Structure formats: structure tokens, C-alpha cells
Amino acid sequence: MQRFKSLLIAIFSLYRDGFKNMRLGKKLWLIAMIKLFIIFAVIKYFFFPDVLQEHFQNDAQRSDYILNQLTQGE
């Protein structure tokens, strides 16, 4: 158990020191985070509209539709 704990501490220290001493890497991580935000927030908004919100007026109608779709046999 002690060996495993010291291994985890060594791995954590490696990453902590590596990120602390980065110069270019911090900018690259920022660019990667911005790209992920664009992918998950902006593109999702444009390509995956809330279809249930458009076709049903309230939550009861939405839940009935989903229940029917899940329990409906082929």
C-alpha cells in the first residue's frame, strides 16, 4: 500500500512540475479548451436542436412521448 501511495505521489509531482514549468504548453492547453468549448457548446446548439421543446408544450406531453418510444415494440 505504501509503495502504491508513493507511486501516486510521484506521478502527481511529475505532472504538477511539468505544468508549472510550461510556457508554450499553457497556451496550447488554452487553445484546446477553447476548441472543446466550441465543439460542445456552439456546434451542439446549431446541429442538435431541442426537438421535444419544439413539438410539445409541457413536460407531461414530453414524458408521455418518451415513455411510448421506449416501451414501443417493433
MMTF fields as JSON, N, C-alpha, C and O atoms, coordinates in Angstrom:
{
  "mmtfVersion": "1.0.0",
  "mmtfProducer": "UNKNOWN",
  "numBonds": 295,
  "numAtoms": 296,
  "numGroups": 74,
  "numChains": 1,
  "numModels": 1,
  "chainsPerModel": [1],
  "groupsPerChain": [74],
  "chainIdList": ["A"],
  "bondAtomList": [4, 2, 8, 6, 12, 10, 16, 14, 20, 18, 24, 22, 28, 26, 32, 30, 36, 34, 40, 38, 44, 42, 48, 46, 52, 50, 56, 54, 60, 58, 64, 62, 68, 66, 72, 70, 76, 74, 80, 78, 84, 82, 88, 86, 92, 90, 96, 94, 100, 98, 104, 102, 108, 106, 112, 110, 116, 114, 120, 118, 124, 122, 128, 126, 132, 130, 136, 134, 140, 138, 144, 142, 148, 146, 152, 150, 156, 154, 160, 158, 164, 162, 168, 166, 172, 170, 176, 174, 180, 178, 184, 182, 188, 186, 192, 190, 196, 194, 200, 198, 204, 202, 208, 206, 212, 210, 216, 214, 220, 218, 224, 222, 228, 226, 232, 230, 236, 234, 240, 238, 244, 242, 248, 246, 252, 250, 256, 254, 260, 258, 264, 262, 268, 266, 272, 270, 276, 274, 280, 278, 284, 282, 288, 286, 292, 290],
  "bondOrderList": [1, 1, 1, 1, 1, 1, 1, 1, 1, 1, 1, 1, 1, 1, 1, 1, 1, 1, 1, 1, 1, 1, 1, 1, 1, 1, 1, 1, 1, 1, 1, 1, 1, 1, 1, 1, 1, 1, 1, 1, 1, 1, 1, 1, 1, 1, 1, 1, 1, 1, 1, 1, 1, 1, 1, 1, 1, 1, 1, 1, 1, 1, 1, 1, 1, 1, 1, 1, 1, 1, 1, 1, 1],
  "groupList": [{"groupName": "MET", "atomNameList": ["N", "CA", "C", "O"], "elementList": ["N", "C", "C", "O"], "formalChargeList": [0, 0, 0, 0], "bondAtomList": [1, 0, 2, 1, 3, 2], "bondOrderList": [1, 1, 2], "singleLetterCode": "M", "chemCompType": "L-PEPTIDE LINKING"}, {"groupName": "GLN", "atomNameList": ["N", "CA", "C", "O"], "elementList": ["N", "C", "C", "O"], "formalChargeList": [0, 0, 0, 0], "bondAtomList": [1, 0, 2, 1, 3, 2], "bondOrderList": [1, 1, 2], "singleLetterCode": "Q", "chemCompType": "L-PEPTIDE LINKING"}, {"groupName": "ARG", "atomNameList": ["N", "CA", "C", "O"], "elementList": ["N", "C", "C", "O"], "formalChargeList": [0, 0, 0, 0], "bondAtomList": [1, 0, 2, 1, 3, 2], "bondOrderList": [1, 1, 2], "singleLetterCode": "R", "chemCompType": "L-PEPTIDE LINKING"}, {"groupName": "PHE", "atomNameList": ["N", "CA", "C", "O"], "elementList": ["N", "C", "C", "O"], "formalChargeList": [0, 0, 0, 0], "bondAtomList": [1, 0, 2, 1, 3, 2], "bondOrderList": [1, 1, 2], "singleLetterCode": "F", "chemCompType": "L-PEPTIDE LINKING"}, {"groupName": "LYS", "atomNameList": ["N", "CA", "C", "O"], "elementList": ["N", "C", "C", "O"], "formalChargeList": [0, 0, 0, 0], "bondAtomList": [1, 0, 2, 1, 3, 2], "bondOrderList": [1, 1, 2], "singleLetterCode": "K", "chemCompType": "L-PEPTIDE LINKING"}, {"groupName": "SER", "atomNameList": ["N", "CA", "C", "O"], "elementList": ["N", "C", "C", "O"], "formalChargeList": [0, 0, 0, 0], "bondAtomList": [1, 0, 2, 1, 3, 2], "bondOrderList": [1, 1, 2], "singleLetterCode": "S", "chemCompType": "L-PEPTIDE LINKING"}, {"groupName": "LEU", "atomNameList": ["N", "CA", "C", "O"], "elementList": ["N", "C", "C", "O"], "formalChargeList": [0, 0, 0, 0], "bondAtomList": [1, 0, 2, 1, 3, 2], "bondOrderList": [1, 1, 2], "singleLetterCode": "L", "chemCompType": "L-PEPTIDE LINKING"}, {"groupName": "ILE", "atomNameList": ["N", "CA", "C", "O"], "elementList": ["N", "C", "C", "O"], "formalChargeList": [0, 0, 0, 0], "bondAtomList": [1, 0, 2, 1, 3, 2], "bondOrderList": [1, 1, 2], "singleLetterCode": "I", "chemCompType": "L-PEPTIDE LINKING"}, {"groupName": "ALA", "atomNameList": ["N", "CA", "C", "O"], "elementList": ["N", "C", "C", "O"], "formalChargeList": [0, 0, 0, 0], "bondAtomList": [1, 0, 2, 1, 3, 2], "bondOrderList": [1, 1, 2], "singleLetterCode": "A", "chemCompType": "L-PEPTIDE LINKING"}, {"groupName": "TYR", "atomNameList": ["N", "CA", "C", "O"], "elementList": ["N", "C", "C", "O"], "formalChargeList": [0, 0, 0, 0], "bondAtomList": [1, 0, 2, 1, 3, 2], "bondOrderList": [1, 1, 2], "singleLetterCode": "Y", "chemCompType": "L-PEPTIDE LINKING"}, {"groupName": "ASP", "atomNameList": ["N", "CA", "C", "O"], "elementList": ["N", "C", "C", "O"], "formalChargeList": [0, 0, 0, 0], "bondAtomList": [1, 0, 2, 1, 3, 2], "bondOrderList": [1, 1, 2], "singleLetterCode": "D", "chemCompType": "L-PEPTIDE LINKING"}, {"groupName": "GLY", "atomNameList": ["N", "CA", "C", "O"], "elementList": ["N", "C", "C", "O"], "formalChargeList": [0, 0, 0, 0], "bondAtomList": [1, 0, 2, 1, 3, 2], "bondOrderList": [1, 1, 2], "singleLetterCode": "G", "chemCompType": "PEPTIDE LINKING"}, {"groupName": "ASN", "atomNameList": ["N", "CA", "C", "O"], "elementList": ["N", "C", "C", "O"], "formalChargeList": [0, 0, 0, 0], "bondAtomList": [1, 0, 2, 1, 3, 2], "bondOrderList": [1, 1, 2], "singleLetterCode": "N", "chemCompType": "L-PEPTIDE LINKING"}, {"groupName": "TRP", "atomNameList": ["N", "CA", "C", "O"], "elementList": ["N", "C", "C", "O"], "formalChargeList": [0, 0, 0, 0], "bondAtomList": [1, 0, 2, 1, 3, 2], "bondOrderList": [1, 1, 2], "singleLetterCode": "W", "chemCompType": "L-PEPTIDE LINKING"}, {"groupName": "VAL", "atomNameList": ["N", "CA", "C", "O"], "elementList": ["N", "C", "C", "O"], "formalChargeList": [0, 0, 0, 0], "bondAtomList": [1, 0, 2, 1, 3, 2], "bondOrderList": [1, 1, 2], "singleLetterCode": "V", "chemCompType": "L-PEPTIDE LINKING"}, {"groupName": "PRO", "atomNameList": ["N", "CA", "C", "O"], "elementList": ["N", "C", "C", "O"], "formalChargeList": [0, 0, 0, 0], "bondAtomList": [1, 0, 2, 1, 3, 2], "bondOrderList": [1, 1, 2], "singleLetterCode": "P", "chemCompType": "L-PEPTIDE LINKING"}, {"groupName": "GLU", "atomNameList": ["N", "CA", "C", "O"], "elementList": ["N", "C", "C", "O"], "formalChargeList": [0, 0, 0, 0], "bondAtomList": [1, 0, 2, 1, 3, 2], "bondOrderList": [1, 1, 2], "singleLetterCode": "E", "chemCompType": "L-PEPTIDE LINKING"}, {"groupName": "HIS", "atomNameList": ["N", "CA", "C", "O"], "elementList": ["N", "C", "C", "O"], "formalChargeList": [0, 0, 0, 0], "bondAtomList": [1, 0, 2, 1, 3, 2], "bondOrderList": [1, 1, 2], "singleLetterCode": "H", "chemCompType": "L-PEPTIDE LINKING"}, {"groupName": "THR", "atomNameList": ["N", "CA", "C", "O"], "elementList": ["N", "C", "C", "O"], "formalChargeList": [0, 0, 0, 0], "bondAtomList": [1, 0, 2, 1, 3, 2], "bondOrderList": [1, 1, 2], "singleLetterCode": "T", "chemCompType": "L-PEPTIDE LINKING"}],
  "groupTypeList": [0, 1, 2, 3, 4, 5, 6, 6, 7, 8, 7, 3, 5, 6, 9, 2, 10, 11, 3, 4, 12, 0, 2, 6, 11, 4, 4, 6, 13, 6, 7, 8, 0, 7, 4, 6, 3, 7, 7, 3, 8, 14, 7, 4, 9, 3, 3, 3, 15, 10, 14, 6, 1, 16, 17, 3, 1, 12, 10, 8, 1, 2, 5, 10, 9, 7, 6, 12, 1, 6, 18, 1, 11, 16],
  "groupIdList": [1, 2, 3, 4, 5, 6, 7, 8, 9, 10, 11, 12, 13, 14, 15, 16, 17, 18, 19, 20, 21, 22, 23, 24, 25, 26, 27, 28, 29, 30, 31, 32, 33, 34, 35, 36, 37, 38, 39, 40, 41, 42, 43, 44, 45, 46, 47, 48, 49, 50, 51, 52, 53, 54, 55, 56, 57, 58, 59, 60, 61, 62, 63, 64, 65, 66, 67, 68, 69, 70, 71, 72, 73, 74],
  "secStructList": [7, 2, 2, 2, 2, 2, 2, 2, 2, 2, 2, 2, 2, 2, 2, 2, 2, 2, 2, 2, 6, 7, 1, 2, 2, 2, 2, 2, 2, 2, 2, 2, 2, 2, 2, 2, 2, 0, 0, 0, 0, 0, 0, 2, 2, 2, 2, 1, 7, 7, 2, 2, 2, 2, 2, 7, 1, 1, 2, 2, 2, 2, 2, 2, 2, 2, 2, 2, 2, 2, 2, 7, 7, 7],
  "xCoordList": [0.828, 0.0, 0.865, 0.567, 1.926, 2.835, 3.52, 3.738, 3.851, 4.512, 3.566, 3.979, 2.304, 1.3, 1.092, 0.984, 1.037, 0.843, 2.018, 1.819, 3.245, 4.411, 4.462, 4.937, 3.978, 3.919, 2.93, 3.224, 1.76, 0.782, 1.326, 1.102, 2.028, 2.616, 3.666, 3.751, 4.464, 5.489, 4.859, 5.34, 3.793, 3.113, 2.496, 2.612, 1.84, 1.251, 2.32, 2.116, 3.44, 4.529, 5.075, 5.396, 5.179, 5.657, 4.753, 5.238, 3.441, 2.511, 2.463, 2.417, 2.473, 2.438, 3.651, 3.51, 4.833, 6.047, 6.077, 6.557, 5.57, 5.543, 4.638, 5.006, 3.446, 2.534, 3.028, 2.8, 3.692, 4.187, 5.284, 5.369, 6.11, 7.241, 6.925, 7.81, 5.685, 5.308, 5.243, 4.857, 5.617, 5.399, 4.481, 3.38, 4.921, 4.121, 2.942, 1.865, 3.143, 2.099, 0.846, -0.26, 0.999, -0.173, -1.024, -2.253, -0.391, -1.14, -1.825, -2.952, -1.144, -1.742, -2.934, -3.939, -2.824, -3.955, -5.128, -6.279, -4.853, -5.913, -6.617, -7.845, -5.838, -6.42, -7.267, -8.35, -6.783, -7.544, -8.852, -9.883, -8.827, -10.056, -11.058, -12.262, -10.572, -11.453, -12.092, -13.28, -11.305, -11.843, -12.896, -13.921, -12.657, -13.65, -14.934, -16.03, -14.799, -15.98, -16.775, -18.001, -16.077, -16.75, -17.454, -18.591, -16.779, -17.368, -18.62, -19.658, -18.526, -19.641, -20.735, -21.886, -20.445, -21.466, -22.043, -23.254, -21.199, -21.673, -22.213, -23.326, -21.469, -21.896, -23.119, -24.01, -23.178, -24.348, -25.59, -26.655, -25.469, -26.598, -27.141, -28.354, -26.248, -26.685, -27.148, -28.095, -26.497, -26.783, -27.728, -28.267, -27.945, -28.815, -29.861, -29.737, -30.883, -31.91, -32.749, -32.787, -33.408, -34.264, -35.598, -36.529, -35.675, -36.846, -38.065, -39.166, -37.889, -39.027, -39.613, -40.83, -38.773, -39.248, -40.073, -41.033, -39.7, -40.401, -41.752, -42.688, -41.868, -43.067, -44.091, -45.245, -43.694, -44.609, -44.612, -43.591, -45.805, -45.939, -45.49, -45.005, -45.641, -45.303, -44.539, -44.387, -44.065, -43.25, -44.055, -43.503, -45.327, -46.153, -46.248, -46.147, -46.438, -46.505, -45.154, -45.092, -44.088, -42.742, -42.469, -41.961, -42.804, -42.536, -43.407, -42.951, -44.648, -45.502, -44.927, -44.924, -44.449, -43.854, -42.62, -42.46, -41.758, -40.536, -40.883, -40.293, -41.842, -42.259, -42.815, -42.513, -43.617, -44.158, -43.05, -43.097, -42.075, -40.975, -40.105, -39.621, -39.907, -39.071, -39.77, -39.131, -41.071, -41.805, -42.431, -42.963, -42.378, -42.974, -42.147, -40.941, -42.768, -42.065, -42.042, -42.861, -41.118, -41.021, -41.797, -41.832],
  "yCoordList": [-1.199, 0.0, 1.253, 2.223, 1.225, 2.38, 2.618, 3.756, 1.515, 1.635, 2.26, 3.09, 1.853, 2.395, 3.881, 4.675, 4.251, 5.645, 6.506, 7.61, 6.003, 6.77, 6.88, 7.882, 5.857, 5.908, 6.979, 7.737, 7.051, 8.077, 9.478, 10.398, 9.636, 10.939, 11.321, 12.483, 10.359, 10.628, 11.024, 11.937, 10.346, 10.67, 12.058, 12.851, 12.36, 13.682, 14.769, 15.811, 14.536, 15.518, 15.748, 16.878, 14.692, 14.807, 15.73, 16.631, 15.506, 16.344, 17.77, 18.724, 17.928, 19.253, 20.069, 21.225, 19.484, 20.201, 20.471, 21.517, 19.539, 19.726, 20.871, 21.683, 20.939, 22.031, 23.364, 24.409, 23.336, 24.573, 25.205, 26.43, 24.399, 24.904, 25.114, 25.476, 24.893, 25.062, 26.526, 27.372, 26.814, 28.144, 28.028, 28.58, 27.335, 27.127, 26.204, 26.374, 25.236, 24.256, 24.877, 24.423, 25.918, 26.573, 27.207, 27.161, 27.792, 28.374, 27.288, 27.465, 26.169, 25.07, 24.472, 24.12, 24.356, 23.881, 24.848, 24.417, 26.143, 27.14, 26.991, 27.033, 26.819, 26.611, 25.339, 25.329, 24.272, 23.02, 23.199, 22.671, 23.931, 24.16, 25.01, 24.761, 26.001, 26.824, 25.977, 26.119, 25.103, 24.226, 23.28, 23.049, 22.732, 21.857, 22.612, 22.083, 23.85, 24.659, 24.871, 24.759, 25.173, 25.387, 24.109, 24.148, 22.992, 21.728, 21.4, 21.075, 21.485, 21.02, 22.052, 21.666, 23.312, 24.328, 24.891, 24.841, 25.414, 26.115, 25.15, 25.34, 24.142, 23.21, 22.419, 22.154, 22.034, 21.331, 22.196, 21.695, 23.455, 24.366, 24.444, 24.485, 24.465, 24.604, 23.295, 23.299, 22.179, 20.927, 20.004, 19.072, 20.234, 19.36, 20.199, 20.436, 20.647, 21.466, 20.628, 19.402, 21.286, 20.614, 20.285, 21.09, 19.099, 18.691, 18.557, 18.938, 18.024, 17.862, 19.216, 19.346, 20.208, 21.55, 22.143, 22.876, 21.827, 22.384, 21.725, 22.389, 20.418, 19.681, 19.524, 19.189, 19.758, 19.553, 20.787, 21.453, 21.081, 22.293, 22.134, 23.097, 20.937, 20.794, 19.496, 18.657, 19.356, 18.196, 16.901, 15.839, 16.966, 15.757, 15.156, 13.94, 15.992, 15.504, 14.939, 13.912, 15.609, 15.121, 13.766, 12.857, 13.632, 12.366, 11.24, 10.102, 11.544, 10.521, 10.062, 8.867, 10.984, 10.634, 9.754, 8.747, 10.129, 9.345, 7.966, 6.974, 7.888, 6.591, 5.701, 4.508, 6.271, 5.485, 5.02, 3.891, 5.845, 5.462, 4.37, 3.491, 4.424, 3.413, 2.081, 1.032, 2.107, 0.864, 0.277, -0.833, 0.987, 0.527, -0.592, -0.432, -1.717, -2.839, -2.69, -1.972, -3.357, -3.269, -4.364, -4.451],
  "zCoordList": [0.0, 0.0, 0.0, -0.696, 0.777, 0.86, -0.487, -0.902, -1.153, -2.457, -3.49, -4.3, -3.449, -4.357, -4.088, -5.022, -2.824, -2.449, -2.908, -3.416, -2.73, -3.164, -4.69, -5.225, -5.384, -6.84, -7.291, -8.214, -6.65, -6.989, -6.716, -7.502, -5.618, -5.296, -6.328, -6.724, -6.767, -7.777, -9.109, -9.78, -9.485, -10.744, -10.653, -11.588, -9.534, -9.342, -9.394, -10.018, -8.75, -8.749, -10.154, -10.52, -10.931, -12.3, -13.112, -13.796, -13.038, -13.787, -13.239, -14.016, -11.917, -11.308, -11.729, -12.13, -11.644, -12.033, -13.529, -13.966, -14.306, -15.751, -16.166, -17.015, -15.566, -15.897, -15.35, -15.96, -14.222, -13.617, -14.476, -14.56, -15.102, -15.872, -17.352, -18.127, -17.747, -19.152, -19.532, -18.726, -20.743, -21.291, -22.52, -22.527, -23.521, -24.722, -24.44, -25.012, -23.569, -23.275, -22.705, -23.001, -21.883, -21.301, -22.391, -22.324, -23.385, -24.5, -25.316, -25.779, -25.49, -26.237, -25.494, -26.112, -24.159, -23.37, -23.463, -23.529, -23.468, -23.601, -24.949, -25.023, -26.0, -27.329, -27.355, -27.941, -26.728, -26.683, -25.924, -26.34, -24.826, -24.056, -24.838, -24.779, -25.561, -26.385, -27.483, -27.77, -28.09, -29.13, -28.569, -29.209, -27.385, -26.763, -26.452, -26.634, -25.982, -25.725, -27.012, -27.018, -28.09, -29.373, -29.821, -30.292, -29.673, -30.114, -29.317, -29.893, -27.991, -27.172, -26.973, -26.772, -27.018, -26.757, -28.049, -28.266, -28.886, -30.075, -31.119, -31.608, -31.466, -32.505, -32.058, -32.866, -30.773, -30.26, -30.409, -30.77, -30.141, -30.236, -31.669, -31.872, -32.655, -34.04, -34.683, -35.47, -34.359, -35.045, -34.298, -34.895, -33.017, -32.228, -31.501, -30.3, -32.215, -31.57, -30.602, -30.706, -29.678, -28.707, -29.368, -29.35, -29.946, -30.72, -29.821, -30.218, -28.62, -27.721, -27.33, -27.193, -27.154, -26.815, -27.95, -27.711, -29.177, -30.334, -30.581, -31.024, -30.3, -30.671, -29.543, -29.808, -28.306, -27.186, -26.289, -26.116, -25.713, -24.912, -23.462, -22.868, -22.873, -21.451, -21.197, -22.085, -19.958, -19.599, -19.607, -19.895, -19.301, -19.291, -20.693, -20.854, -21.693, -23.078, -23.513, -24.188, -23.127, -23.481, -22.842, -23.498, -21.566, -20.878, -21.435, -21.537, -21.794, -22.409, -23.745, -24.04, -24.539, -25.834, -25.645, -26.336, -24.721, -24.483, -23.955, -24.381, -23.024, -22.495, -23.601, -23.653, -24.475, -25.599, -26.531, -27.017, -26.787, -27.681, -27.074, -27.786, -25.763, -25.099, -24.944, -25.028, -24.719, -24.475, -25.725, -25.688, -26.806, -28.055, -28.664, -28.85, -28.978, -29.609, -31.108, -31.682, -31.738, -33.198, -33.85, -35.077]
}
